[in-house]
Amino acid sequence: MTSTPRPLTPDEVRALTLPTEPWLSCEDCFALADRYAEALVEDPGTGQLPEMLVHLHACSACNEEAESLVRLIASDVGVDPAPALARLRG
């Protein structure tokens, strides 16, 4: 007897149809995340790295790491993380 596969959720469909270029690995993303987060906190108008944003929108683990870094850095320097988080979320 074969079971019927469950339908994909809207979030799963979105994740599968996100653009993947320019490509960045999780390892590369983690290597850049601290510097990128610092730059966003210091100047929320910092130019976005397209490969970083594509990866962060598709990878929840890296996105969570980057958002945590932004919050920690903002707390350390005493600024509101909201502008940097908005820029990070694209």
Secondary structure, DSSP 4 states (H G I P E B T S, - for coil): -PPPPPPPPHHHHHHHHS---S---HHHHHHHHHHHHHHHHH-TTPPP-HHHHHHHHH-HHHHHHHHHHHHHHHHHHT--SHHHHHHHH-
